[in-house]
Amino acid sequence: MRRFENPSLYATDRRRYLDRRTLCAKTFLYSIFIGRRRGPQRREEQSRFFYKDIYEAKLLFVVLLIVTLSVTDAGLTLLILEKGGSEVNPIMRWALASSNHTFFTIKYLLTVLGLFTLVVHINFRMFRLVSMPKLLVGLLALYTLLVGYEFSILAT
């Protein structure tokens, strides 16, 4: 008799029962090493933004290059300042007034926190125009140009 009734009435009843999934060490280790979300699972989710558990190796490479270039930029900035240059960024100017250690720390933390935010939202788009991977590659290009410019200043 139940099979002839409206099935949508019973669709929410399934959630009343105990969860069939159990947490154990195997589940924990699987989620750490294998991960879960590589992409959207359902067709209707493919058009929306989603978070991932596993990231591509090339993304790590780009992020490490950006961090390396940021640290190089900080070192070159200190060398330029010793030769009589000046810092244009007011936040970094304040950090330099405190100490070189404060300057390096703030520069590094701002870079790493910004990159972390971009990587976590890697499948999102900024202002619905630019994808995060393209933004990261753009940042890498800008940092490369900046470090090249600083080397050219030091060469003169």
N, C-alpha and C positions, 0 to 999 in steps of 0.2 A: 504494500500500500504506500509506503514511503517513497518509492521510486517514481511514482506518478505525481508527487507533489512538486512544488516549485523548489529547485535545488538552490536558488540564491538565498532562500530563507535559512539554509543550514550552512552557508559558506563561512559565517563567523563562528560557528560552533566548534570548528576544528581547533581553534586557538585556546579553547578552555582546558584542553588536556595538557599533561606534563610535556615539557620539551623533550623531544627524542634525542637531542644532541647532549652529550655529556662532556664535561671538561676533564681532561686527564693530561698526563705528561706528553703522550703522543700527540694530542691536539695542539698543545703549546709548542712543542718542537716543530711540528709540521708548519704551523703558522709563522714561526721565526725563519726557518730555512727555505721553505717552499713558498710561503705566502699565500695570499688569497686573491686579492683584487688586482688583476692585470688589465682589466678592462670591464666595460659594462656587460652584465650577464643577460639582460633581456633586451629585446629589440626596441622597446619604447624608451629604454635608458640610454641608447646610443646617441641620441641627439642632445642629451643633457651632459653637464659636467660631472665628473666623478673623481674620487680620490683613489689612489693606488697604494698597494702595499709593496710592490716590487717595481724598481726603477731600472732603466737601461744603464749599461756600463758607460756609454758615451756621455750620458748626463753627468755622471760622477766625474768624468774626465774634464768636461767643460767647467764644472763647478770648481774643481781643483785648480784649473788654469786661471780662473778668475780670482780665486783667493791668492794664488801665487803672484799674479800681476798686481793685486792690491797691496800686498806686502812690499813688492818691489817698488811700487809707486810711493809708498810711505818712506822707504829708504832713500829713494832718489829725491823726494821732496826735502828731506833733511839735508842732503848734500847740496841741493840748489840753495837752500836757506843759508848754508854756511858760506856760499859764494856771493851772498848779497841779495838773493831773491826774496819774494814775499808770498805768503799764503793768501789766496783769494777767498777761500771758503771760511766764513765766520766761525763755524763750529770748530773746524780744525785749527783755526787761528787761536781760539780760546784754549783748545787742548794743548797746542804748542806753548802757550804762555804758562801753562801749568808745568809740564815736563815732557820730555821726549817719550817717556814710558806711557804717560797718559795719552799722548797722541797716537802711539802705536796701538794701544789697547782699544781706544774708541774707534779708530779706523778699522781694526780687525773685527770688533764686535758688530759694528754697523754693517760691514760687508757680509759677515757670516749670517747674521740674523735676517738680512734682506734676501740672501740666497736661499736660506732655509724656507722662508715664506714663499718664494717663487717655486722652489722644488716641490713643496707640499701641494701647491696649486698648479702643478705642471699641466694638467688637462683642462685648465680654465683659459679664458681669453681676457686680455686686458682691454676694457672698454669695447668689448665684442669685436675688436679689430685685430689685435696681435696675439698670437699664441705664445705661451710661456717659453717653449723651446726656441722660437725665433727671437724672443726678447733676451734670453740668456746668450744666444749667439751674438746678438747685437751688443750686449754688455761686454762680451769678450772682445769684440772688435774695437769698441770704444776704449777699453782698458789697454789694448795693444797699441792703439794710436797714441794714447796718453803717455805710456811708457816710452814709446819711440820719440815722442816730442820731448820728454824730459831728458832722454839720452842726447838728443840734438842740442838742447840747452847746455848740458854739461860739456859737450864736445867743443863748444865755442869759447 
